[in-house]
Amino acid sequence: MPLIPKLLGPMKSKLPTATKASPPKQPPTVANAAATAPTNTMNIQLQNRTQSSDVFAYITGLSLENNNHPCLIKADGKTPYYPSSPAQVLQPLSENCSIKLGDPGSITTVTIPELAGGRIWFALGKELKFLINPGPAIVEPSISNPSDPNMDLEWDFCEFTFANGLLYANISYVDFVSLSISLTLTPTEGDDQKVLGLKPEGLQQLVDGLQSQNSIDGTDWDKLVHVANGKPLRVLSPNNAIVMAGGNLFQGYYDSYVNQVFDMYTTTPLAIDTQAHWGQVNGQVSSNAINFPGLGSFGKPSTADIFSCSSGPFADNAGALGPLTARICAGFNRSTLLNDQVHPNAEKVNDYYKTPITNHYARLVHEANIDRRGYAFPYDDVPAGGGGIDQSGRVRTRLGENQAPRARPPQTYSQSPSGQSVPESRNNTLPDPPEILRAATQIPTTTLSQNVSPELSTRLLQTYFNCLHPLWPILYKPLYNSLDYASPSAIMPPALVAAIFSIASCVDRPTQYVPKSIMQKYPEPGQFLQDALDILQSDGVGEGQIPIINALKPTITSCQVLTILALQQHGVAEYARAAMLCSLAAGMAIDLRLHRASELDNPIQAEIKSRLWWNLYILEKLIATDMGKPIFLRAEEADCPYPSVDEADEFELMSCQAGNQVSLGLFRNTSIKLRTISGLHSTIGLSKNIEKMSREVYGIAARRVIRENRAAGEAKRMEIWGAFQQWEKDMEASPLRLDLSKDLTSVPAAVTNYVINWHATILLHRPFIARWSSNPASAEQTNPFDICLESANNICIVLEKYFDRLLGLPCDMVFSVFTAASTLLYHSKNSKESDPETQRRLRLCIRWLSVLGKSWKSAGARQQMLADMFDLPPDLRNLNTHNRVLRSPSPEEKSGKLSALPASDGHQSSHGTETEQSPENWGFLRDFGDATDEFFELDVQLLGLLDGGIRLDHVGFG
């Protein structure tokens, strides 16, 4: 049975000629929306519940399948009309787009494609006039332009976005109130979602309330009522009324309240929960502005700024200032900012609009609605954490697999008297952000990730997006910028939530239990991983029936989940599992054709697919290099475009730990742009070089050529080294260049990529060390070990400066640090004279691996291996700050023979407790490299040098 969203539409009867608005017989309607074949269209039933037989509907929006081209639906109710760009402004439509509804009580079914920023318009009595401007751009009816031909007609609209399987719709009073429109959405499972609309006498109740409020405070409230033909036709929002009056209404109305707010927060912090990955932040007034350290500030807003929510200090706020703007604007409009509490978490709907100075239009609008719901100002969707009904008047559901963020609104215009087009503000997009409910749950039982406390959920999502996303932007983050981190499953698929928790909980292991958590202890990363896999396998299957084949169904979400899980398993040294999950994700990606460019994808789909493909491509190179596996995702077989650098997460500010607050999971922003997507581009280029090295140096056929033809081998080494050097030159010429000054402004992606580039340089040159030592190639060429040592030293120089600044301490650096340490050890043991600087850097590597071991088991295992197998002196062993119990390797281990070990579950020690490094942790050596590959043996051989069991001249191409 398909999803059946009912969007019930205009149902206001034609009003008699009188000064009071007569009610319709019953509230209005807009529809019965059902996904149809193909899946990118949807049927909507428009029901006429008015007393008039002259009701006309119009549907407008941006077509996602046609590169965001403006779209109207023709009069037949099913054919999209894409107007061409005219040479002059204010040109008529070339198609009839007026959909005539039937008699009262009848239903008209329309079919729409995927549209963003959509509106369904209703007019009573007369048809509306839409025009086209160059661009093209649709000139929609206006209520704030006296010259608009629709000015004195009776019309209204509701808003929707239908994109990538998501449907969101709401009734809006942000611009004005006129017709009563109700919405009903009926999913295949679960209760109906309804927005009931105005009361039978709602418009007149609003008119009377405004007149009464004006008699109380004498502040222009009665001027919001627009009268036509002797009756109240509509009530304007304060913002639109101010625009129509040329700014001469409500002047100074909020000034005294604003002054009280600024006075209060001069001595008391203003605590705001962004309800996004920035978490709770505190601001305080200084220099006549509310300052949020590391984020930005807000000057004193005017009354017009508060009503519009988009001017003065609230204009063009990006990053964390976006959700802060929403919550501060909501606090001013609802007059809750003088309450000493965390906003909006402790607020209650019953506390809104209680002060004399408040947005009385919004108060009266909610009172005039049957269920008190409907957007009354632009940020009326900011939720009250203390309880109460949703204010925004929305219905929402997930129609399919894909995900889509709120689309940018189409540019709309009203008609000026001079014939020029004037941009008009509107609230025609999803609120901040779209909250999407799944119509039918796919999970037979409540999952672990759904049972974590709101505090833990918020913390883990903050950790993921602050620490991991800047390095691995697997997800299209604009979708989640204003996600409620306390309850992510409303918009994020549960399997994806569990996968994110599995990797974030490796990084963030608090020392105390989360209070009031449903779970009795902090869940282990492996538990979240199993939860994610269970959810993937439960698709469409009843409880107790979990065939593994369901986990193999190629979908975007499944591929995202498997990619994140592969990254997590790599970090905890479960290399075999990581390779398996990565291979499964790669197979799905190929089946989904993520590697190919597609002209059929809309911009959102293209971004989702591009990010997923290229991160998977990079991860496969990381795992293959670490394990000595063949490369199977090749750049030459892909023409997928790179992700766009114009997305919001490119320009977000870099976070760092808030003082000594690591255990509290607190972050603060710097003034440095993260350049997340530019960093991804540089990682793709670096990965292509690593792919070339893996195939042309470490490939089976390549090794044979190099072994038999030394000149060819040397030429290949220098060729690929040239590619790594060119990559570094390109970085130095870009905003991602490495900063080693005292300011240390390099972003995490840049630091990590430089380290991996030098690590790859070591991997490139070290197979040639042994043969060069016995028979140098030529005086012109550089000794491969000298290059390796320089690269290892570079890694240490950079990490010594940046290590403590890196959030999350990325697991992809573990192998790099380990390889640098093995190079320094080789140099130390083979130097004729002691080198104190080499010893100091070796100690640093041991320390870094030890610190990384707090999160990533592979680092702890490698740190122990270095200590044990080299019989490190006490001053090196003492750098293990986590008091792991080290042990001496057995004779079998010293000789390179590893005992059979049970599979590890990948769990970390809970709550930061110190644990003994068990013998099982040696199991990572079983999967580390290829035991039959002379090149990948080098680490094991170097680690055995002190034992005297392995001779250096056995290594190389000789």
Residue, then its C-alpha position, 0 to 999 in steps of 0.5 A: m500500500p503506498l504512502i497516502p499523505k493527505l494535504l487538505g486545502p482551502m476551504k473558506s467560503k466566499l465571505p459576505t459583504a460585511t465588516k466581519a468575516s463569516p466562517p466556512k462550514q468546515p475547515p479547508t483541505v489540501a489532499n491525498a498525496a501518494a507516491t506513484a510509479p515512477t517514484n519521483t512523482m506523487n499524487i495529491q488530492l485537492q479537496n474543495r471544502t468551501q461553499s464556492s464552486d469557483v476555487f482555483a489551485y496552482i502549484t509552483g516550485l523548483s524542479l529537482e529533475n530539471n536543474n532547479h528550473p522554475c516549474l508550474i503544473k499545467a491546468d490538467g493537473k499533471t503536466p509540468y510547465y518549465p517557462s523559458s526566460p523572456a526578454q522583458v520583465l512581467q511577461p504572461l505565462s505561455e500555458n494555462c496553469s489554473i487548476k479548476l477544482g470541482d464543486p464543494g466536497s469534490i476531490t481533484t487529483v494532481t500529480i507533481p514531480e520532485l519540487a523544492g520550495g513548493r507552494i500549493w495556492f488556492a484562490l476563491g472567486k477569481e483566478l490568480k495572475f502569475l508572470i515570468n521575469p528573465g532568468p526565468a523567475i516566477v513572479e508570484p502573487s504579492i500581498s505587500n505590493p499595492s500594484d499587484p493585480n492579485m492584491d484584493l483577491e482572496w487567496d492563500f497557500c501552503e508550502f511543501t518540499f518533495a525531494n529524494g523520497l522526503l515529503y514535508a509540508n506546512i501551513s504558514y502565517v509568516d506573511f499573512v493570514s487569510l484562508s483556512i487550510s488544513l493538512t492531513l498526512t496518512p502513512t501506511e502505518g502509524d497515526d495520521q499527522k494533521v494540522l487543523g487550520l484556523k477555527p471557523e471564526g479564526l480570521q475574525q478572532l484574529v482581527d478582533g484580537l489585534q484591535s483589542q491589543n491596539s487599544i491596550d498599548g496603542t502600537d499599530w496592531d490594528k494596521l495589520v488588517h487589510v480590508a477590501n470591499g468593506k471586509p477584512l480580507r487578510v491580516l498581514s504579519p508585522n514584517n510585511a506590514i512594516v514593508m508596506a508602510g515604508g518602515n513607519l510601523f512599530q518603530g521602537y516597539y521592542d527597544s525597552y525589552v531588548n535593553q532589558v535582555f542586554d542588561m541581564y546578560t551583561t552579568t549573566p551568561l546567555a545559555i543557548d542549546t543550538q540543538a545541533h553539533w555545536g551543542q550548548v554555548n554561552g554568550q555574554v554582553s560586552s561592547n553592546a553586543i552578545n558575544f559567543p566566544g569563537l563563534g560570533s556576536f549579535g548587536k542590538p536588534s531593532t523591532a524590524d530585525i526581530f519581526s523579520c529575523s533576517s536583517g540587522p544582526f540576524a542577516d547572513n549568519a553562517g555556521a553556528l550563528g545560524p542556529l543561534t540566530a534562530r533561537i535568539c529570534a524565537g526568544f525575542n518574538r516569544s519574549t522568553l529571553l528574560n527567563d533565567q534558563v537554557h534556551p530553548n531547552a527549558e522553555k515551555v509553550n505555555d510560557y510564550y508571549k507572556t510579557p506586555i512586549t511580545n509578538h502579539y500577531a504570533r500569539l493571536v495566530h496560534e490562539a485562532n488555530i484549532d490546534r494552535r499550530g502554524y508558522a507565525f514567524p520565520y523561526d516558529d519551528v524552534p522547539a520548546g525543550g520544556g514541553g508543549i505542542d509543535q508550533s510550526g504546523r507541519v507534516r512530514t514523512r520519508l517516502g523512500e531510501n534517499q535523503a535530502p536537505r532543505a532546498r534553497p527557496p526559488q527567487t520570487y518577485s512581486q510587481s512594482p508600479s514601475g514594472q520592475s521586479v522586486p524580490e519578496s521575502r517568503n518562508n517557502t522552504l522547509p523549516d530549520p531544518p526539515e524534520i522527516l518522519r519515516a512513514a513505516t518503521q523498518i525495525p522490528t524492535t527498539t534498537l540500542s542506538q534508539n535507546v541511548s539517552p538524549e545527552l549521549s546521543t548529542r555528545l556522540l553526534q557532536t564528536y562525529f561531526n566535530c572530529l571525524h567529518p572534517l577528515w571523512p566527509i562521507l555524509y552530505k552534512p548540510l542535510y544535518n546542520s540543524l538536526d536535533y542531535a538528541s533524537p536523530s532518528a527522526i531524519m537520519p536512518p537508524a542504521l546510519v545513526a548506529a554506525i555513527f555512534s560506533i565510530a564516535s564512541c571510539v573517540d569519545r569515551p567519557t569517564q562517567y556514566v551518562p545521567k538518566s540514561i536508559m542504558q546502565k552503562y556507556p555502550e561499547p563501540g562493538q555493540f553499536l556496530q552490531d546494532a547497525l548490522d542488525i538494522l541493515q539485515s532487518d529491512g522488511v523482515g519481521e522479528g526473528q527473521i534476519p536473513i543476511i541477504n537483506a544486508l546486501k541490498p544496494t542502497i545509498t544508506s547501506c553503502q554509507v553505513l558500511t563505509i563508516l563501519a569499515l573505517q571504524q573497524h580499521g581503527v580498532a585493528e580489525y583489518a580483515r573485517a574492515a576489508m570485508l565491509c569496505s569490499l561490500a560497500a564498494g560492490m554496492a557503490i559500483d552496482l549503484r553506479l556511484h563511480r559514474a557521472s549522471e546527468l539525471d541526478n539533481p544537485i543534492q543527489a549528486e553531492i550525496k553520491s559524490r561524497l560517498w564514492w570518493n570517501l570510499y575510494i580513499l578508504e579502500k586505498l588506506i586499508a589496502t596499503d595497511m594490509g598489503k591488499p591489491i587495489f580494486l577501485r581505480a580512478e581511471e574507471a570513475d568519472c564521478p565529479y568531485p564534491s562541490v566546494d560551495e557547500a556549507d561545511e567548506f566554510e564552517l569554522m574549525s573546532c577545538q577542545a574547550g580548555n581542559q574539557v576533553s572528558l566533557g565533550l565540549f568544543r569551541n570554534t576558532s576563526i579558521k575555516l575548515r575547508t573540509i571539501s577542499g581537504l577532500h579534494s587534496t586527499i583524492g589527489l593523494s590517494k590517486n598517487i598512492e594507487k599508482m604506487s600500489r599498482e606500479v611498485y607493489g603489484i605482482a607484475a610490477r615487482r617482477v619488472i623491478r626485480e629484473n630491471r633495476a634501471a626501470g625500477e629506479a625510473k619508476r621510483m623517481e617518477i612516482w616520487g615526483a608525483f608526491q612532490q608535485w602534490e606537496k607543491d600544489m598544497e603549498a600553493s593553496p589555502l591548505r598549505l602547511d603552517l608551521s609558524k606559531d599561529l598553527t592555522s592548518v586545518p585537520a585535513a591538511v595536517t593529516n594529508y601531509v603526514i600521509n603523503w610523507h608516509a606514502t613516500i616512505l612506503l615508496h622508497r623503502p623497498f629499494i633500501a637494501r639493494w641501494s645499500s649494497n650497490p648504489a644506483s648513481a651519484e645523481q639519485t638520492n639514497p632511498f633511506d635518506i628520503c625515508l628518514e627525511s619523511a619520518n622526521n617531517i612527520c614528527i616535526v608536524l605532529e609535534k606541533y599539531f598533535d594536541r590540536l587535532l580533535g579525535l586523533p584520526c585513526d588514519m594516522v596510526f600506520s603513518v606514526f608507526t611507519a615513522a617510528s620503525t624508520l627512526l628505530y632502523h636509523s637509531k640501531n644502524s647509526k655509528e653514533s648516537d643521535p639524541e634527536t632521533q631518540r627524542r622523536l622516537r619517544l614522541c612516536i611511542r607517546w603518540l601511539s599510546v595516546l591514540g591507543k585511547s581511541w583506536k586499538s590498532a595504535g595501542a597494539r602497535q605501541q606495545m609491539l614497538a616496546d616489547m619486540f625492541d626491548l625498549p629502555p624504561d624511559l621509552r616504556n614510561l611514555n605509555t601514559h595509560n599504564r598498559v601492562l606490557r609483556s615480553p614476546s614469546p620465543e615464537e613471536k620473536s621468530g615471527k610465528l604468531s599463534a592462532l587467536p580468536a576474533s576480537d569483538g572490537h570493543q574498547s574498555s568502557h569509561g576510560t578505565e585502564t586495561e591490561q594489553s592482552p595477548e590477543n592484541w597481537g592478533f593485528l599482526r596476523d592481518f598486517g601486510d602480506a606475509t609472503d610479500e617481501f615489501f610488506e615484510l619490512d615492518v616485521q623485519l625491522l621490528g626484529l632487528l634487535d632480536g638478531g633473527i632477521r638480516l637487513d640484506h634479506v629485504g628488497f629487490g635483490 
